[in-house]
Amino acid sequence: MEKNQDLTKLIKLTGERAKLDAKANGTYVVYKDTSGKLVREYSNGEKEFLSVDYQPYV
């Protein structure tokens, strides 16, 4: 059980670091929210919900 908590904490920290890097570079991060929707969050805090079909690299 402790390994699962450690992994959850590491994932959370990685996401927070990605947001800091995006803010420093004036870019955005893309992630899935708790409801499973794709979200593009800009460095200014603006959020854009992407369609399910959005897959520019596939």
PyMOL Python script that loads the backbone (N, CA, C, O; Angstrom):
from pymol import cmd

cmd.read_pdbstr("""\
ATOM      1  N   MET A   1       0.819  -1.189   0.000  1.00  0.00           N
ATOM      2  CA  MET A   1       0.000   0.000   0.000  1.00  0.00           C
ATOM      3  C   MET A   1       0.867   1.259   0.000  1.00  0.00           C
ATOM      4  O   MET A   1       0.498   2.256  -0.621  1.00  0.00           O
ATOM      5  N   GLU A   2       1.984   1.233   0.669  1.00  0.00           N
ATOM      6  CA  GLU A   2       2.864   2.399   0.744  1.00  0.00           C
ATOM      7  C   GLU A   2       3.434   2.748  -0.630  1.00  0.00           C
ATOM      8  O   GLU A   2       3.603   3.926  -0.944  1.00  0.00           O
ATOM      9  N   LYS A   3       3.729   1.743  -1.449  1.00  0.00           N
ATOM     10  CA  LYS A   3       4.259   2.006  -2.790  1.00  0.00           C
ATOM     11  C   LYS A   3       3.238   2.749  -3.640  1.00  0.00           C
ATOM     12  O   LYS A   3       3.594   3.626  -4.427  1.00  0.00           O
ATOM     13  N   ASN A   4       1.962   2.394  -3.477  1.00  0.00           N
ATOM     14  CA  ASN A   4       0.903   3.056  -4.229  1.00  0.00           C
ATOM     15  C   ASN A   4       0.813   4.530  -3.834  1.00  0.00           C
ATOM     16  O   ASN A   4       0.637   5.386  -4.700  1.00  0.00           O
ATOM     17  N   GLN A   5       0.931   4.835  -2.561  1.00  0.00           N
ATOM     18  CA  GLN A   5       0.897   6.216  -2.092  1.00  0.00           C
ATOM     19  C   GLN A   5       2.115   6.989  -2.594  1.00  0.00           C
ATOM     20  O   GLN A   5       2.005   8.158  -2.965  1.00  0.00           O
ATOM     21  N   ASP A   6       3.272   6.333  -2.603  1.00  0.00           N
ATOM     22  CA  ASP A   6       4.480   6.984  -3.111  1.00  0.00           C
ATOM     23  C   ASP A   6       4.347   7.311  -4.592  1.00  0.00           C
ATOM     24  O   ASP A   6       4.748   8.387  -5.035  1.00  0.00           O
ATOM     25  N   LEU A   7       3.786   6.384  -5.352  1.00  0.00           N
ATOM     26  CA  LEU A   7       3.596   6.599  -6.782  1.00  0.00           C
ATOM     27  C   LEU A   7       2.609   7.734  -7.029  1.00  0.00           C
ATOM     28  O   LEU A   7       2.831   8.569  -7.906  1.00  0.00           O
ATOM     29  N   THR A   8       1.534   7.770  -6.272  1.00  0.00           N
ATOM     30  CA  THR A   8       0.548   8.839  -6.400  1.00  0.00           C
ATOM     31  C   THR A   8       1.184  10.191  -6.113  1.00  0.00           C
ATOM     32  O   THR A   8       0.928  11.164  -6.822  1.00  0.00           O
ATOM     33  N   LYS A   9       2.006  10.253  -5.083  1.00  0.00           N
ATOM     34  CA  LYS A   9       2.683  11.499  -4.729  1.00  0.00           C
ATOM     35  C   LYS A   9       3.647  11.926  -5.831  1.00  0.00           C
ATOM     36  O   LYS A   9       3.721  13.109  -6.163  1.00  0.00           O
ATOM     37  N   LEU A  10       4.384  10.978  -6.398  1.00  0.00           N
ATOM     38  CA  LEU A  10       5.333  11.274  -7.470  1.00  0.00           C
ATOM     39  C   LEU A  10       4.615  11.801  -8.714  1.00  0.00           C
ATOM     40  O   LEU A  10       5.087  12.743  -9.351  1.00  0.00           O
ATOM     41  N   ILE A  11       3.493  11.206  -9.054  1.00  0.00           N
ATOM     42  CA  ILE A  11       2.714  11.661 -10.207  1.00  0.00           C
ATOM     43  C   ILE A  11       2.220  13.077  -9.981  1.00  0.00           C
ATOM     44  O   ILE A  11       2.280  13.906 -10.889  1.00  0.00           O
ATOM     45  N   LYS A  12       1.731  13.368  -8.778  1.00  0.00           N
ATOM     46  CA  LYS A  12       1.249  14.703  -8.458  1.00  0.00           C
ATOM     47  C   LYS A  12       2.375  15.736  -8.557  1.00  0.00           C
ATOM     48  O   LYS A  12       2.182  16.817  -9.114  1.00  0.00           O
ATOM     49  N   LEU A  13       3.539  15.404  -8.020  1.00  0.00           N
ATOM     50  CA  LEU A  13       4.677  16.316  -8.081  1.00  0.00           C
ATOM     51  C   LEU A  13       5.136  16.557  -9.514  1.00  0.00           C
ATOM     52  O   LEU A  13       5.533  17.669  -9.863  1.00  0.00           O
ATOM     53  N   THR A  14       5.082  15.525 -10.335  1.00  0.00           N
ATOM     54  CA  THR A  14       5.462  15.660 -11.743  1.00  0.00           C
ATOM     55  C   THR A  14       4.525  16.618 -12.465  1.00  0.00           C
ATOM     56  O   THR A  14       4.971  17.448 -13.258  1.00  0.00           O
ATOM     57  N   GLY A  15       3.234  16.506 -12.194  1.00  0.00           N
ATOM     58  CA  GLY A  15       2.263  17.412 -12.797  1.00  0.00           C
ATOM     59  C   GLY A  15       2.469  18.846 -12.366  1.00  0.00           C
ATOM     60  O   GLY A  15       2.371  19.769 -13.175  1.00  0.00           O
ATOM     61  N   GLU A  16       2.757  19.033 -11.076  1.00  0.00           N
ATOM     62  CA  GLU A  16       3.007  20.381 -10.579  1.00  0.00           C
ATOM     63  C   GLU A  16       4.262  20.979 -11.216  1.00  0.00           C
ATOM     64  O   GLU A  16       4.298  22.168 -11.534  1.00  0.00           O
ATOM     65  N   ARG A  17       5.280  20.154 -11.397  1.00  0.00           N
ATOM     66  CA  ARG A  17       6.514  20.619 -12.038  1.00  0.00           C
ATOM     67  C   ARG A  17       6.260  21.005 -13.493  1.00  0.00           C
ATOM     68  O   ARG A  17       6.804  21.995 -13.981  1.00  0.00           O
ATOM     69  N   ALA A  18       5.434  20.222 -14.181  1.00  0.00           N
ATOM     70  CA  ALA A  18       5.106  20.529 -15.575  1.00  0.00           C
ATOM     71  C   ALA A  18       4.400  21.874 -15.677  1.00  0.00           C
ATOM     72  O   ALA A  18       4.656  22.642 -16.604  1.00  0.00           O
ATOM     73  N   LYS A  19       3.512  22.163 -14.727  1.00  0.00           N
ATOM     74  CA  LYS A  19       2.821  23.454 -14.731  1.00  0.00           C
ATOM     75  C   LYS A  19       3.800  24.605 -14.491  1.00  0.00           C
ATOM     76  O   LYS A  19       3.686  25.656 -15.120  1.00  0.00           O
ATOM     77  N   LEU A  20       4.758  24.411 -13.586  1.00  0.00           N
ATOM     78  CA  LEU A  20       5.761  25.447 -13.335  1.00  0.00           C
ATOM     79  C   LEU A  20       6.624  25.690 -14.571  1.00  0.00           C
ATOM     80  O   LEU A  20       6.915  26.836 -14.915  1.00  0.00           O
ATOM     81  N   ASP A  21       7.029  24.617 -15.232  1.00  0.00           N
ATOM     82  CA  ASP A  21       7.833  24.753 -16.454  1.00  0.00           C
ATOM     83  C   ASP A  21       7.043  25.456 -17.550  1.00  0.00           C
ATOM     84  O   ASP A  21       7.591  26.287 -18.275  1.00  0.00           O
ATOM     85  N   ALA A  22       5.760  25.130 -17.676  1.00  0.00           N
ATOM     86  CA  ALA A  22       4.922  25.778 -18.688  1.00  0.00           C
ATOM     87  C   ALA A  22       4.795  27.266 -18.402  1.00  0.00           C
ATOM     88  O   ALA A  22       4.827  28.086 -19.320  1.00  0.00           O
ATOM     89  N   LYS A  23       4.651  27.611 -17.139  1.00  0.00           N
ATOM     90  CA  LYS A  23       4.537  29.026 -16.777  1.00  0.00           C
ATOM     91  C   LYS A  23       5.836  29.770 -17.084  1.00  0.00           C
ATOM     92  O   LYS A  23       5.804  30.893 -17.589  1.00  0.00           O
ATOM     93  N   ALA A  24       6.971  29.152 -16.781  1.00  0.00           N
ATOM     94  CA  ALA A  24       8.263  29.782 -17.022  1.00  0.00           C
ATOM     95  C   ALA A  24       8.533  29.970 -18.512  1.00  0.00           C
ATOM     96  O   ALA A  24       9.210  30.919 -18.906  1.00  0.00           O
ATOM     97  N   ASN A  25       8.007  29.073 -19.337  1.00  0.00           N
ATOM     98  CA  ASN A  25       8.262  29.124 -20.774  1.00  0.00           C
ATOM     99  C   ASN A  25       7.105  29.697 -21.582  1.00  0.00           C
ATOM    100  O   ASN A  25       7.193  29.792 -22.806  1.00  0.00           O
ATOM    101  N   GLY A  26       6.026  30.078 -20.914  1.00  0.00           N
ATOM    102  CA  GLY A  26       4.885  30.662 -21.614  1.00  0.00           C
ATOM    103  C   GLY A  26       4.151  29.685 -22.503  1.00  0.00           C
ATOM    104  O   GLY A  26       3.631  30.075 -23.548  1.00  0.00           O
ATOM    105  N   THR A  27       4.096  28.414 -22.109  1.00  0.00           N
ATOM    106  CA  THR A  27       3.423  27.398 -22.910  1.00  0.00           C
ATOM    107  C   THR A  27       2.241  26.833 -22.127  1.00  0.00           C
ATOM    108  O   THR A  27       1.676  27.527 -21.282  1.00  0.00           O
ATOM    109  N   TYR A  28       1.866  25.613 -22.389  1.00  0.00           N
ATOM    110  CA  TYR A  28       0.722  24.985 -21.739  1.00  0.00           C
ATOM    111  C   TYR A  28       1.020  23.530 -21.412  1.00  0.00           C
ATOM    112  O   TYR A  28       2.002  22.962 -21.889  1.00  0.00           O
ATOM    113  N   VAL A  29       0.162  22.935 -20.593  1.00  0.00           N
ATOM    114  CA  VAL A  29       0.224  21.508 -20.303  1.00  0.00           C
ATOM    115  C   VAL A  29      -1.109  20.895 -20.705  1.00  0.00           C
ATOM    116  O   VAL A  29      -2.144  21.559 -20.661  1.00  0.00           O
ATOM    117  N   VAL A  30      -1.080  19.636 -21.092  1.00  0.00           N
ATOM    118  CA  VAL A  30      -2.293  18.901 -21.430  1.00  0.00           C
ATOM    119  C   VAL A  30      -2.383  17.713 -20.490  1.00  0.00           C
ATOM    120  O   VAL A  30      -1.405  16.996 -20.277  1.00  0.00           O
ATOM    121  N   TYR A  31      -3.575  17.512 -19.929  1.00  0.00           N
ATOM    122  CA  TYR A  31      -3.786  16.412 -19.003  1.00  0.00           C
ATOM    123  C   TYR A  31      -5.244  16.000 -19.018  1.00  0.00           C
ATOM    124  O   TYR A  31      -6.092  16.689 -19.585  1.00  0.00           O
ATOM    125  N   LYS A  32      -5.528  14.864 -18.387  1.00  0.00           N
ATOM    126  CA  LYS A  32      -6.903  14.412 -18.212  1.00  0.00           C
ATOM    127  C   LYS A  32      -7.349  14.806 -16.820  1.00  0.00           C
ATOM    128  O   LYS A  32      -6.637  14.568 -15.844  1.00  0.00           O
ATOM    129  N   ASP A  33      -8.533  15.411 -16.722  1.00  0.00           N
ATOM    130  CA  ASP A  33      -9.042  15.780 -15.412  1.00  0.00           C
ATOM    131  C   ASP A  33      -9.719  14.567 -14.763  1.00  0.00           C
ATOM    132  O   ASP A  33      -9.714  13.470 -15.321  1.00  0.00           O
ATOM    133  N   THR A  34     -10.293  14.778 -13.594  1.00  0.00           N
ATOM    134  CA  THR A  34     -10.875  13.661 -12.844  1.00  0.00           C
ATOM    135  C   THR A  34     -12.078  13.044 -13.538  1.00  0.00           C
ATOM    136  O   THR A  34     -12.431  11.897 -13.262  1.00  0.00           O
ATOM    137  N   SER A  35     -12.717  13.795 -14.442  1.00  0.00           N
ATOM    138  CA  SER A  35     -13.860  13.241 -15.172  1.00  0.00           C
ATOM    139  C   SER A  35     -13.436  12.573 -16.480  1.00  0.00           C
ATOM    140  O   SER A  35     -14.278  12.045 -17.206  1.00  0.00           O
ATOM    141  N   GLY A  36     -12.126  12.592 -16.788  1.00  0.00           N
ATOM    142  CA  GLY A  36     -11.614  11.914 -17.977  1.00  0.00           C
ATOM    143  C   GLY A  36     -11.544  12.785 -19.218  1.00  0.00           C
ATOM    144  O   GLY A  36     -11.260  12.281 -20.305  1.00  0.00           O
ATOM    145  N   LYS A  37     -11.798  14.091 -19.079  1.00  0.00           N
ATOM    146  CA  LYS A  37     -11.739  15.001 -20.224  1.00  0.00           C
ATOM    147  C   LYS A  37     -10.315  15.516 -20.401  1.00  0.00           C
ATOM    148  O   LYS A  37      -9.598  15.738 -19.426  1.00  0.00           O
ATOM    149  N   LEU A  38      -9.911  15.704 -21.672  1.00  0.00           N
ATOM    150  CA  LEU A  38      -8.616  16.300 -21.962  1.00  0.00           C
ATOM    151  C   LEU A  38      -8.691  17.807 -21.750  1.00  0.00           C
ATOM    152  O   LEU A  38      -9.624  18.464 -22.212  1.00  0.00           O
ATOM    153  N   VAL A  39      -7.704  18.344 -21.047  1.00  0.00           N
ATOM    154  CA  VAL A  39      -7.676  19.768 -20.732  1.00  0.00           C
ATOM    155  C   VAL A  39      -6.332  20.336 -21.151  1.00  0.00           C
ATOM    156  O   VAL A  39      -5.285  19.762 -20.852  1.00  0.00           O
ATOM    157  N   ARG A  40      -6.366  21.460 -21.840  1.00  0.00           N
ATOM    158  CA  ARG A  40      -5.145  22.205 -22.145  1.00  0.00           C
ATOM    159  C   ARG A  40      -5.163  23.418 -21.229  1.00  0.00           C
ATOM    160  O   ARG A  40      -6.034  24.280 -21.346  1.00  0.00           O
ATOM    161  N   GLU A  41      -4.196  23.482 -20.313  1.00  0.00           N
ATOM    162  CA  GLU A  41      -4.139  24.586 -19.359  1.00  0.00           C
ATOM    163  C   GLU A  41      -2.946  25.475 -19.690  1.00  0.00           C
ATOM    164  O   GLU A  41      -1.799  25.028 -19.686  1.00  0.00           O
ATOM    165  N   TYR A  42      -3.239  26.744 -19.977  1.00  0.00           N
ATOM    166  CA  TYR A  42      -2.211  27.702 -20.341  1.00  0.00           C
ATOM    167  C   TYR A  42      -1.547  28.274 -19.092  1.00  0.00           C
ATOM    168  O   TYR A  42      -2.065  28.136 -17.984  1.00  0.00           O
ATOM    169  N   SER A  43      -0.413  28.906 -19.278  1.00  0.00           N
ATOM    170  CA  SER A  43       0.351  29.432 -18.149  1.00  0.00           C
ATOM    171  C   SER A  43      -0.377  30.546 -17.405  1.00  0.00           C
ATOM    172  O   SER A  43      -0.048  30.830 -16.254  1.00  0.00           O
ATOM    173  N   ASN A  44      -1.356  31.181 -18.037  1.00  0.00           N
ATOM    174  CA  ASN A  44      -2.124  32.238 -17.378  1.00  0.00           C
ATOM    175  C   ASN A  44      -3.327  31.693 -16.601  1.00  0.00           C
ATOM    176  O   ASN A  44      -4.090  32.471 -16.027  1.00  0.00           O
ATOM    177  N   GLY A  45      -3.504  30.371 -16.576  1.00  0.00           N
ATOM    178  CA  GLY A  45      -4.595  29.743 -15.835  1.00  0.00           C
ATOM    179  C   GLY A  45      -5.812  29.416 -16.675  1.00  0.00           C
ATOM    180  O   GLY A  45      -6.728  28.742 -16.203  1.00  0.00           O
ATOM    181  N   GLU A  46      -5.835  29.890 -17.927  1.00  0.00           N
ATOM    182  CA  GLU A  46      -6.965  29.612 -18.816  1.00  0.00           C
ATOM    183  C   GLU A  46      -6.989  28.131 -19.173  1.00  0.00           C
ATOM    184  O   GLU A  46      -5.948  27.542 -19.463  1.00  0.00           O
ATOM    185  N   LYS A  47      -8.177  27.530 -19.153  1.00  0.00           N
ATOM    186  CA  LYS A  47      -8.326  26.113 -19.483  1.00  0.00           C
ATOM    187  C   LYS A  47      -9.176  25.960 -20.729  1.00  0.00           C
ATOM    188  O   LYS A  47     -10.195  26.630 -20.895  1.00  0.00           O
ATOM    189  N   GLU A  48      -8.738  25.066 -21.599  1.00  0.00           N
ATOM    190  CA  GLU A  48      -9.464  24.766 -22.833  1.00  0.00           C
ATOM    191  C   GLU A  48      -9.723  23.259 -22.846  1.00  0.00           C
ATOM    192  O   GLU A  48      -8.790  22.462 -22.758  1.00  0.00           O
ATOM    193  N   PHE A  49     -10.989  22.879 -22.955  1.00  0.00           N
ATOM    194  CA  PHE A  49     -11.334  21.463 -22.996  1.00  0.00           C
ATOM    195  C   PHE A  49     -11.254  20.990 -24.441  1.00  0.00           C
ATOM    196  O   PHE A  49     -11.848  21.586 -25.339  1.00  0.00           O
ATOM    197  N   LEU A  50     -10.511  19.910 -24.649  1.00  0.00           N
ATOM    198  CA  LEU A  50     -10.288  19.383 -25.991  1.00  0.00           C
ATOM    199  C   LEU A  50     -11.274  18.266 -26.291  1.00  0.00           C
ATOM    200  O   LEU A  50     -11.763  17.593 -25.384  1.00  0.00           O
ATOM    201  N   SER A  51     -11.557  18.078 -27.564  1.00  0.00           N
ATOM    202  CA  SER A  51     -12.481  17.017 -27.956  1.00  0.00           C
ATOM    203  C   SER A  51     -11.836  15.651 -27.752  1.00  0.00           C
ATOM    204  O   SER A  51     -10.613  15.535 -27.664  1.00  0.00           O
ATOM    205  N   VAL A  52     -12.655  14.645 -27.680  1.00  0.00           N
ATOM    206  CA  VAL A  52     -12.179  13.276 -27.479  1.00  0.00           C
ATOM    207  C   VAL A  52     -11.333  12.826 -28.660  1.00  0.00           C
ATOM    208  O   VAL A  52     -10.427  12.009 -28.501  1.00  0.00           O
ATOM    209  N   ASP A  53     -11.620  13.348 -29.831  1.00  0.00           N
ATOM    210  CA  ASP A  53     -10.909  12.959 -31.056  1.00  0.00           C
ATOM    211  C   ASP A  53      -9.585  13.679 -31.228  1.00  0.00           C
ATOM    212  O   ASP A  53      -8.885  13.426 -32.208  1.00  0.00           O
ATOM    213  N   TYR A  54      -9.215  14.564 -30.317  1.00  0.00           N
ATOM    214  CA  TYR A  54      -8.001  15.347 -30.448  1.00  0.00           C
ATOM    215  C   TYR A  54      -6.783  14.470 -30.209  1.00  0.00           C
ATOM    216  O   TYR A  54      -6.499  14.091 -29.073  1.00  0.00           O
ATOM    217  N   GLN A  55      -6.059  14.144 -31.285  1.00  0.00           N
ATOM    218  CA  GLN A  55      -4.853  13.332 -31.210  1.00  0.00           C
ATOM    219  C   GLN A  55      -3.893  13.768 -32.308  1.00  0.00           C
ATOM    220  O   GLN A  55      -3.745  13.068 -33.311  1.00  0.00           O
ATOM    221  N   PRO A  56      -3.237  14.920 -32.133  1.00  0.00           N
ATOM    222  CA  PRO A  56      -2.409  15.450 -33.223  1.00  0.00           C
ATOM    223  C   PRO A  56      -1.159  14.635 -33.512  1.00  0.00           C
ATOM    224  O   PRO A  56      -0.583  14.780 -34.591  1.00  0.00           O
ATOM    225  N   TYR A  57      -0.720  13.794 -32.605  1.00  0.00           N
ATOM    226  CA  TYR A  57       0.528  13.057 -32.799  1.00  0.00           C
ATOM    227  C   TYR A  57       0.328  11.592 -33.118  1.00  0.00           C
ATOM    228  O   TYR A  57       1.297  10.836 -33.187  1.00  0.00           O
ATOM    229  N   VAL A  58      -0.889  11.185 -33.311  1.00  0.00           N
ATOM    230  CA  VAL A  58      -1.160   9.762 -33.590  1.00  0.00           C
ATOM    231  C   VAL A  58      -1.360   9.550 -35.052  1.00  0.00           C
ATOM    232  O   VAL A  58      -1.598   8.422 -35.485  1.00  0.00           O
TER     233      VAL A  58
END
""", "prot")
cmd.dss("prot")
cmd.show_as("cartoon", "prot")
cmd.util.cbc("prot")
cmd.orient("prot")
